[in-house]
Amino acid sequence: MKIYTNLKLLREDVMKLIHSKRYEINWRHIRTHHPDIKEIEILNTLIYGIYGFDKKHKEEGYISKAKFPYRTGWVRVAFMVKKVNGQLVVVITAFEEEKT
């Protein structure tokens, strides 16, 4: 697990990992609650969203929030950065749409 205290550095690393296709999405959990969500929405939230620390998983979790015109609320993606087979990977653990 890689722990970040600097959100700017986190964003830089996440962008590199996404562009290198080094990410995993926990579809089983996400599709149960959001069957219509698309991969591009999750990735766009990570690329263009506002980063923060996940209050539920303080030690290792982060969130990214974004507002898209076709959604009624803010999109929130929970994720972490961990090592898989010796390489860093973004692991997307949850998706949520916050109603406004």
N, CA and C atoms as an extended XYZ file, in Angstrom:
300
Properties=species:S:1:pos:R:3:atomname:S:1:resname:S:1:resid:I:1 pbc="F F F"
N         0.837       -1.172        0.000 N   MET     1
C         0.000        0.000        0.000 CA  MET     1
C         0.883        1.237        0.000 C   MET     1
N         0.567        2.196       -0.823 N   LYS     2
C         1.306        3.459       -0.811 CA  LYS     2
C         0.415        4.509       -0.160 C   LYS     2
N         0.964        5.193        0.833 N   ILE     3
C         0.211        6.204        1.563 CA  ILE     3
C         0.718        7.580        1.153 C   ILE     3
N        -0.207        8.434        0.770 N   TYR     4
C         0.113        9.795        0.345 CA  TYR     4
C        -0.377       10.796        1.385 C   TYR     4
N         0.399       11.832        1.603 N   THR     5
C        -0.055       12.962        2.408 CA  THR     5
C        -0.218       14.191        1.523 C   THR     5
N         0.322       14.131        0.323 N   ASN     6
C         0.275       15.234       -0.629 CA  ASN     6
C        -0.691       14.861       -1.761 C   ASN     6
N        -1.836       15.542       -1.825 N   LEU     7
C        -2.847       15.208       -2.827 CA  LEU     7
C        -2.397       15.541       -4.250 C   LEU     7
N        -1.534       16.521       -4.402 N   LYS     8
C        -1.018       16.856       -5.732 CA  LYS     8
C        -0.165       15.708       -6.271 C   LYS     8
N         0.687       15.154       -5.434 N   LEU     9
C         1.506       14.004       -5.829 CA  LEU     9
C         0.624       12.783       -6.103 C   LEU     9
N        -0.395       12.594       -5.292 N   LEU    10
C        -1.340       11.493       -5.515 CA  LEU    10
C        -1.967       11.617       -6.895 C   LEU    10
N        -2.477       12.799       -7.233 N   ARG    11
C        -3.106       13.019       -8.540 CA  ARG    11
C        -2.120       12.720       -9.672 C   ARG    11
N        -0.893       13.197       -9.556 N   GLU    12
C         0.116       12.954      -10.593 CA  GLU    12
C         0.342       11.460      -10.788 C   GLU    12
N         0.487       10.728       -9.699 N   ASP    13
C         0.715        9.281       -9.795 CA  ASP    13
C        -0.505        8.563      -10.360 C   ASP    13
N        -1.696        8.946       -9.921 N   VAL    14
C        -2.923        8.302      -10.412 CA  VAL    14
C        -3.070        8.537      -11.916 C   VAL    14
N        -2.804        9.746      -12.371 N   MET    15
C        -2.904       10.040      -13.807 CA  MET    15
C        -1.943        9.152      -14.605 C   MET    15
N        -0.710        9.030      -14.131 N   LYS    16
C         0.268        8.177      -14.816 CA  LYS    16
C        -0.207        6.729      -14.851 C   LYS    16
N        -0.723        6.249      -13.720 N   LEU    17
C        -1.171        4.860      -13.644 CA  LEU    17
C        -2.369        4.615      -14.554 C   LEU    17
N        -3.304        5.535      -14.595 N   ILE    18
C        -4.473        5.378      -15.465 CA  ILE    18
C        -4.042        5.377      -16.929 C   ILE    18
N        -3.190        6.305      -17.306 N   HIS    19
C        -2.739        6.371      -18.701 CA  HIS    19
C        -1.899        5.155      -19.091 C   HIS    19
N        -1.312        4.484      -18.104 N   SER    20
C        -0.567        3.242      -18.349 CA  SER    20
C        -1.461        2.015      -18.204 C   SER    20
N        -2.770        2.260      -17.998 N   LYS    21
C        -3.771        1.194      -17.826 CA  LYS    21
C        -3.463        0.303      -16.629 C   LYS    21
N        -2.902        0.903      -15.584 N   ARG    22
C        -2.593        0.153      -14.364 CA  ARG    22
C        -3.616        0.523      -13.296 C   ARG    22
N        -4.810       -0.024      -13.488 N   TYR    23
C        -5.886        0.187      -12.524 CA  TYR    23
C        -6.789       -1.043      -12.502 C   TYR    23
N        -7.458       -1.216      -11.395 N   GLU    24
C        -8.424       -2.303      -11.215 CA  GLU    24
C        -9.704       -1.688      -10.676 C   GLU    24
N       -10.835       -2.148      -11.182 N   ILE    25
C       -12.128       -1.653      -10.712 CA  ILE    25
C       -12.876       -2.805      -10.063 C   ILE    25
N       -13.345       -2.596       -8.851 N   ASN    26
C       -14.114       -3.607       -8.124 CA  ASN    26
C       -15.554       -3.595       -8.646 C   ASN    26
N       -15.755       -4.170       -9.835 N   TRP    27
C       -17.065       -4.125      -10.486 CA  TRP    27
C       -18.139       -4.839       -9.687 C   TRP    27
N       -17.790       -5.920       -9.021 N   ARG    28
C       -18.796       -6.684       -8.269 CA  ARG    28
C       -19.499       -5.779       -7.258 C   ARG    28
N       -18.736       -5.014       -6.527 N   HIS    29
C       -19.313       -4.108       -5.527 CA  HIS    29
C       -20.036       -2.933       -6.202 C   HIS    29
N       -19.416       -2.341       -7.203 N   ILE    30
C       -19.970       -1.146       -7.838 CA  ILE    30
C       -21.242       -1.463       -8.614 C   ILE    30
N       -21.247       -2.520       -9.412 N   ARG    31
C       -22.422       -2.864      -10.230 CA  ARG    31
C       -23.639       -3.236       -9.381 C   ARG    31
N       -23.411       -3.747       -8.184 N   THR    32
C       -24.522       -4.091       -7.297 CA  THR    32
C       -25.369       -2.865       -6.992 C   THR    32
N       -24.724       -1.733       -6.795 N   HIS    33
C       -25.427       -0.507       -6.421 CA  HIS    33
C       -25.638        0.452       -7.594 C   HIS    33
N       -24.814        0.346       -8.622 N   HIS    34
C       -24.863        1.280       -9.758 CA  HIS    34
C       -24.690        0.507      -11.065 C   HIS    34
N       -25.718       -0.223      -11.499 N   PRO    35
C       -25.572       -1.066      -12.689 CA  PRO    35
C       -25.338       -0.291      -13.986 C   PRO    35
N       -25.640        0.999      -14.004 N   ASP    36
C       -25.502        1.774      -15.239 CA  ASP    36
C       -24.177        2.524      -15.363 C   ASP    36
N       -23.320        2.437      -14.381 N   ILE    37
C       -22.066        3.193      -14.401 CA  ILE    37
C       -21.119        2.638      -15.464 C   ILE    37
N       -20.409        3.531      -16.098 N   LYS    38
C       -19.459        3.137      -17.141 CA  LYS    38
C       -18.027        3.397      -16.667 C   LYS    38
N       -17.122        2.624      -17.201 N   GLU    39
C       -15.712        2.756      -16.838 CA  GLU    39
C       -15.195        4.169      -17.098 C   GLU    39
N       -15.606        4.766      -18.214 N   ILE    40
C       -15.127        6.106      -18.557 CA  ILE    40
C       -15.548        7.137      -17.514 C   ILE    40
N       -16.712        6.964      -16.890 N   GLU    41
C       -17.153        7.895      -15.846 CA  GLU    41
C       -16.250        7.803      -14.618 C   GLU    41
N       -15.881        6.599      -14.271 N   ILE    42
C       -14.983        6.397      -13.132 CA  ILE    42
C       -13.615        7.004      -13.429 C   ILE    42
N       -13.088        6.718      -14.608 N   LEU    43
C       -11.767        7.239      -14.967 CA  LEU    43
C       -11.775        8.762      -15.088 C   LEU    43
N       -12.826        9.329      -15.675 N   ASN    44
C       -12.914       10.789      -15.781 CA  ASN    44
C       -12.996       11.446      -14.411 C   ASN    44
N       -13.664       10.795      -13.479 N   THR    45
C       -13.724       11.327      -12.117 CA  THR    45
C       -12.331       11.343      -11.500 C   THR    45
N       -11.551       10.311      -11.747 N   LEU    46
C       -10.181       10.280      -11.226 CA  LEU    46
C        -9.274       11.288      -11.933 C   LEU    46
N        -9.486       11.497      -13.211 N   ILE    47
C        -8.629       12.411      -13.970 CA  ILE    47
C        -8.980       13.875      -13.703 C   ILE    47
N       -10.270       14.190      -13.671 N   TYR    48
C       -10.694       15.595      -13.593 CA  TYR    48
C       -11.255       16.014      -12.240 C   TYR    48
N       -11.436       15.074      -11.346 N   GLY    49
C       -12.112       15.367      -10.085 CA  GLY    49
C       -11.271       16.093       -9.046 C   GLY    49
N       -11.942       16.412       -7.951 N   ILE    50
C       -11.328       17.053       -6.788 CA  ILE    50
C       -10.922       15.945       -5.825 C   ILE    50
N        -9.658       15.910       -5.449 N   TYR    51
C        -9.140       14.843       -4.591 CA  TYR    51
C        -9.288       15.185       -3.118 C   TYR    51
N        -9.440       14.122       -2.326 N   GLY    52
C        -9.506       14.280       -0.882 CA  GLY    52
C        -9.170       12.964       -0.207 C   GLY    52
N        -9.106       13.003        1.106 N   PHE    53
C        -8.841       11.797        1.888 CA  PHE    53
C       -10.178       11.161        2.252 C   PHE    53
N       -10.257        9.845        2.148 N   ASP    54
C       -11.480        9.119        2.482 CA  ASP    54
C       -11.589        9.019        3.994 C   ASP    54
N       -12.587        9.635        4.563 N   LYS    55
C       -12.736        9.663        6.022 CA  LYS    55
C       -13.053        8.289        6.600 C   LYS    55
N       -13.607        7.390        5.777 N   LYS    56
C       -13.922        6.037        6.251 CA  LYS    56
C       -12.672        5.166        6.328 C   LYS    56
N       -11.725        5.417        5.454 N   HIS    57
C       -10.494        4.614        5.378 CA  HIS    57
C        -9.295        5.555        5.433 C   HIS    57
N        -9.113        6.223        6.537 N   LYS    58
C        -8.123        7.295        6.679 CA  LYS    58
C        -6.702        6.873        6.334 C   LYS    58
N        -6.330        5.668        6.691 N   GLU    59
C        -4.942        5.232        6.512 CA  GLU    59
C        -4.570        5.040        5.047 C   GLU    59
N        -5.517        4.590        4.242 N   GLU    60
C        -5.144        4.155        2.896 CA  GLU    60
C        -6.078        4.610        1.795 C   GLU    60
N        -7.190        5.216        2.133 N   GLY    61
C        -8.187        5.519        1.120 CA  GLY    61
C        -8.248        6.980        0.720 C   GLY    61
N        -8.638        7.179       -0.526 N   TYR    62
C        -8.765        8.515       -1.089 CA  TYR    62
C       -10.072        8.592       -1.867 C   TYR    62
N       -10.533        9.804       -2.120 N   ILE    63
C       -11.719        9.994       -2.941 CA  ILE    63
C       -11.425       11.029       -4.016 C   ILE    63
N       -12.197       10.949       -5.072 N   SER    64
C       -12.194       11.974       -6.102 CA  SER    64
C       -13.650       12.262       -6.416 C   SER    64
N       -13.997       13.546       -6.480 N   LYS    65
C       -15.370       13.951       -6.766 CA  LYS    65
C       -15.391       14.824       -8.010 C   LYS    65
N       -16.434       14.618       -8.831 N   ALA    66
C       -16.582       15.422      -10.040 CA  ALA    66
C       -18.062       15.634      -10.327 C   ALA    66
N       -18.356       16.685      -11.051 N   LYS    67
C       -19.731       16.995      -11.444 CA  LYS    67
C       -19.789       16.945      -12.958 C   LYS    67
N       -20.681       16.100      -13.479 N   PHE    68
C       -20.858       15.977      -14.917 CA  PHE    68
C       -22.261       16.444      -15.286 C   PHE    68
N       -22.427       17.107      -16.425 N   PRO    69
C       -23.729       17.690      -16.769 CA  PRO    69
C       -24.848       16.661      -16.946 C   PRO    69
N       -24.536       15.443      -17.282 N   TYR    70
C       -25.556       14.429      -17.517 CA  TYR    70
C       -25.941       13.661      -16.252 C   TYR    70
N       -25.308       13.947      -15.140 N   ARG    71
C       -25.630       13.311      -13.854 CA  ARG    71
C       -26.316       14.339      -12.965 C   ARG    71
N       -27.212       13.875      -12.095 N   THR    72
C       -27.962       14.805      -11.246 CA  THR    72
C       -27.170       15.290      -10.042 C   THR    72
N       -26.137       14.582       -9.682 N   GLY    73
C       -25.355       14.980       -8.506 CA  GLY    73
C       -23.872       14.804       -8.742 C   GLY    73
N       -23.122       14.986       -7.677 N   TRP    74
C       -21.677       14.787       -7.723 CA  TRP    74
C       -21.371       13.299       -7.796 C   TRP    74
N       -20.399       12.938       -8.612 N   VAL    75
C       -19.907       11.566       -8.693 CA  VAL    75
C       -18.729       11.455       -7.733 C   VAL    75
N       -18.731       10.408       -6.926 N   ARG    76
C       -17.668       10.193       -5.929 CA  ARG    76
C       -17.066        8.814       -6.149 C   ARG    76
N       -15.756        8.760       -6.316 N   VAL    77
C       -15.046        7.496       -6.508 CA  VAL    77
C       -14.076        7.317       -5.345 C   VAL    77
N       -14.159        6.174       -4.684 N   ALA    78
C       -13.220        5.829       -3.607 CA  ALA    78
C       -12.156        4.909       -4.204 C   ALA    78
N       -10.910        5.143       -3.804 N   PHE    79
C        -9.825        4.347       -4.378 CA  PHE    79
C        -8.632        4.310       -3.440 C   PHE    79
N        -7.681        3.459       -3.781 N   MET    80
C        -6.412        3.366       -3.068 CA  MET    80
C        -5.329        3.064       -4.091 C   MET    80
N        -4.095        3.239       -3.697 N   VAL    81
C        -2.957        2.900       -4.552 CA  VAL    81
C        -2.184        1.814       -3.821 C   VAL    81
N        -2.000        0.676       -4.484 N   LYS    82
C        -1.272       -0.410       -3.832 CA  LYS    82
C        -0.373       -1.115       -4.830 C   LYS    82
N         0.505       -1.945       -4.296 N   LYS    83
C         1.405       -2.718       -5.149 CA  LYS    83
C         0.766       -4.058       -5.486 C   LYS    83
N         0.793       -4.380       -6.774 N   VAL    84
C         0.332       -5.672       -7.261 CA  VAL    84
C         1.446       -6.205       -8.150 C   VAL    84
N         1.972       -7.354       -7.808 N   ASN    85
C         3.094       -7.939       -8.548 CA  ASN    85
C         4.257       -6.953       -8.686 C   ASN    85
N         4.516       -6.215       -7.621 N   GLY    86
C         5.648       -5.298       -7.591 CA  GLY    86
C         5.437       -3.960       -8.271 C   GLY    86
N         4.231       -3.732       -8.837 N   GLN    87
C         3.956       -2.465       -9.512 CA  GLN    87
C         2.792       -1.752       -8.840 C   GLN    87
N         2.861       -0.424       -8.814 N   LEU    88
C         1.752        0.346       -8.260 CA  LEU    88
C         0.545        0.264       -9.185 C   LEU    88
N        -0.629        0.160       -8.577 N   VAL    89
C        -1.889        0.066       -9.305 CA  VAL    89
C        -2.927        0.884       -8.553 C   VAL    89
N        -3.786        1.587       -9.279 N   VAL    90
C        -4.924        2.268       -8.668 CA  VAL    90
C        -6.038        1.237       -8.539 C   VAL    90
N        -6.570        1.074       -7.340 N   VAL    91
C        -7.660        0.128       -7.111 CA  VAL    91
C        -8.905        0.934       -6.759 C   VAL    91
N        -9.887        0.908       -7.655 N   ILE    92
C       -11.131        1.636       -7.443 CA  ILE    92
C       -12.066        0.722       -6.673 C   ILE    92
N       -12.466        1.175       -5.488 N   THR    93
C       -13.230        0.312       -4.588 CA  THR    93
C       -14.706        0.650       -4.510 C   THR    93
N       -15.087        1.872       -4.833 N   ALA    94
C       -16.500        2.235       -4.710 CA  ALA    94
C       -16.832        3.411       -5.615 C   ALA    94
N       -18.118        3.505       -5.933 N   PHE    95
C       -18.651        4.599       -6.728 CA  PHE    95
C       -19.946        5.036       -6.081 C   PHE    95
N       -20.191        6.328       -6.109 N   GLU    96
C       -21.418        6.833       -5.502 CA  GLU    96
C       -21.826        8.103       -6.228 C   GLU    96
N       -23.125        8.297       -6.361 N   GLU    97
C       -23.623        9.556       -6.900 CA  GLU    97
C       -24.347       10.271       -5.783 C   GLU    97
N       -23.828       11.420       -5.417 N   GLU    98
C       -24.422       12.203       -4.340 CA  GLU    98
C       -25.468       13.126       -4.941 C   GLU    98
N       -26.695       12.989       -4.513 N   LYS    99
C       -27.785       13.819       -5.029 CA  LYS    99
C       -27.643       15.244       -4.520 C   LYS    99
N       -27.937       16.194       -5.399 N   THR   100
C       -27.874       17.600       -4.977 CA  THR   100
C       -29.252       18.187       -4.858 C   THR   100
